[in-house]
Amino acid sequence: MSKPLTPELVEPLLRGRFGRPYLWSEGCASTQDALRGSALAEGAVAVTEHQTAGRGRDGRRWEDAPGLGLLLSVLLRPPSGSPVQQLSLVAGLAVAETVEDARDLAAVKWPNDVLLGGHKVAGILLESSGVEVVCGIGVNVLQTEAELPANARLPAASLLTATGHAPDRAELLVSLLETLEHRYDSWRRRGLTSFLDELEARNALRGRRVEVGGEAGTAGRIAPDGRLTLLRADGTTVLVASGEVQEGGRG
Ligand code: BTN
């Protein structure tokens, strides 16, 4: 286990608005619950070393190994009426940029996973009510193979197993918060269009045969509104807004 991400360690390293206030605990049910319905300012962050009921998408659980990953939730208050489902791509891009090293571009698997070397290293969970969005991010950082979830839907990796390097969790956390803040601010100003090309460069599904949202086809570009383009077998295209992606190989 690396040093706990206590306020004493992390707060002096913070470089922007995100992470203020910084709520840390040694353990909790889910960091999502520490922020939901709170009156805290946008950018408030909850971090823990271990979750007893970590949530993933579609009712799944997010399993962690205490002290070896990043488990955080960020409170966002986007303008009312904004397309908040796009925030999983905004956060996905920020995570990808933070975790990748010079050798390996991290991929964003629409709509909410981040892959290194084809393995899932991070997942994003958005929970919203009214104008509040709690953006939960789980990153596998220092787990060995044996410490990663064995029966996950996608093969899992940690930054350690994927790159052979053991990053400093505190540095990783503050750099993720800074990148997320920067990408979120651009999204608020101009939507996804300002970084669509960067997202597309990391689009893990492009060219893959997939089934999603009741549609089957070959995945194409991520559209400016965040939907995934699918090319159907009959040559027509359809845009898919959400859903669990089943992969069926290269299209
Ligand atoms: C997924 O891949 O399905 C999303 C996983 C999201 C996990 C993070 S860990 C911190 C935050 N708290 C939770 O309970 N879930 C998110």
Residues whose N, C-alpha, C, O or C-beta is under 5 A from the ligand:
A	BS01	BTN	S30 T31 Q32 A53 G54 R55 G56 R57 W62 L71 L72 S73 N112 G123 I124 L125 G136 I137 G138
